[in-house]
Amino acid sequence: MSGFPIGAPVLHVTNGDAVVPELAAAASVDPGKVLVWRDVLHDGPVPGGLGVDELARVRASFLAARGAEPDVLAMLRERDARLADHPADAGIVLWFEDDLFDALLLAQVEDRLVGRSSVTRVRLPHPPRGDLAAALAAREPIEPDGTAFAALRSSDPRAWTTVPAFARLLEELPDSRTGLSRLEHQILSALAGGPLAPGELFTAAVAGDDPPWVGDATVFALAAELEPLVSLSGGRYVLTAGGADVLAGRAIRPRVDRWLGGVHLGPGRPDWVWDAGAGVAVVRTAAG
């Protein structure tokens, strides 16, 4: 399958550094020419109403607070510029997996590519990846659409329901009964059996997600933010008595100042929660 103007450069865009050598070999390109779309859009602010550089500044500030390299803003700007500067008539191949992490990145990339032709999508297999040359040959043309990214940036999480790939993101809203996101609940549940080293906690916490979609940095950041429900002692994470009470439904976690996409959660803001029984996002009232 070609579909690209003859002789025009093709830009390959993917979700992370680890797959680049395999991808480059399958596509017969220099690994340095592959554009890695680095970010964690399930974590932190992705507000609407901002231009490309304004959004890069917001993301860079958040990522720096999460421990990213000092030059994270320069990295985001360089990434954005490489995509924007690719010739309008040249091919672009998007290599993304079918999970929430990649769905959010893909939504942003597609938003930047609206109006372009010669864009194709490779459904990148999860590891073990198998034959990436065959995956490349099976790629499909797409018409880039900004609808999903606009939904992510909405201040109303009900907009996410319009994007099937964002279903897992809704479960990261605080649960209406416990105040915990699903991943936070998975962290506490993993610790219910006893203290765990960081690697052990990550493996246990993400075991409930299929396909896997979150990295260890996010799990460790959430575990730190769960204090005092979780403590770190002697290099091992421990479930505290307060955490056991929340996990058992005897207490509710207090509201936390946190962003999910365009939704700003926390005291003084609409109390969006996930009603797992009804399968809907709702604003909890004081009486609720």
C-alpha positions, 0 to 999 in steps of 0.5 A: 500500500502506498497512497503517498506522492512519489518522492515526497518524504514520509513522516512516521509518528509514534507514541514512545521511544521504545518502539522506534528501533523496530518501527524504523526497521519495518519502515526502512527509515532512519530512527532519528527521523521518527517523530515521538509524540511525548506526553501523558495527556491522561494526567494533568491539564489539557484545557480548551481555548489555548493555542499550540504554544500556550498549551505547550507551556501549560503542559511543560509546567505540569510535566516539570512539576512531575519531574520531567527534564528542565528542557521539556518546553523546548522538547514540546515545541520542537515536536510541535514544529516538526509536525507542523513543518512537514510538507502539506502534500507529504505522507504521514504515518501514525503508529499508535496502539489501541489503548487510552494512553495512545488514544489521547495522543492520537487525538492531539496529533489528528487535531494538528493534522485536520485538513491534510491528506495522505495520512494513514494509521498503523494499529501498533500491536502491544508487546510482543509486537510481532511483524511490524512490517505486516502492520505497516502494510495493513495501515489504513488511510484516515481523515484527521478529525479534531473532534476527539481532542476538543472533547478531551479539552471540554470542562464537562467530562460528559463530552468524553462519552462521545469518543468510545476510546475515552471510556477508560478516562471517565473511570479516572474521575473520583468514584461517587462512593469512595472518591477514588479514581479507578487507578487509585483504587487499584493502587490501594487494592494492590497494597491491601495484601501488604507493603510493596516495593515500587516495581511490585506496586506498579505490576500489581496496580496495572494488572486490572487494565487490559489492554495496559495503558499507563506507565510506572511514573503515573502510578508512582505520582498517584501513590504519592498523592494518595498520602495519607491513605498510602505511605512510603516507608523503608522503600516500600509502599504501605496502605494506612488505616485511613486508606483501608477505611476508604478502600472498604467504603467506611470513609470517602477520600476528600476532594483533591485539586487535580486536572483530567483533560479539560476538567479541573477537579477540587474544592470550589469547583463542580464536583464531577464524579463517576457513578459506576453503577449508572455508568455516567459522570454526574455532578455530586450535590452537597446532599449527595 
